[in-house]
């Protein structure tokens, strides 16, 4: 019985981890991929425009 109680937590964690990885892989792509990509591209463009904006001197 000690073996069972010692092995149960790692086995349960492994099962949940595998389920998490499978869920992440299955949720990649699909009909919302273009919308997600567009949102990321827009956020990156905003971040780049803020970095490239000229700074006022003496401020």
WOMO-V525347 format. One record per pair of residues at least 12 apart in sequence whose ideal C-beta (glycine too) atoms are under 6 Angstrom apart, sorted by sequence separation. I is the first residue (numbers start at 1). J is the second residue. If there is no record, write none. Layout:
# WOMO-V525347
i=I j=J
i=I j=J
This chain:
# WOMO-V525347
none
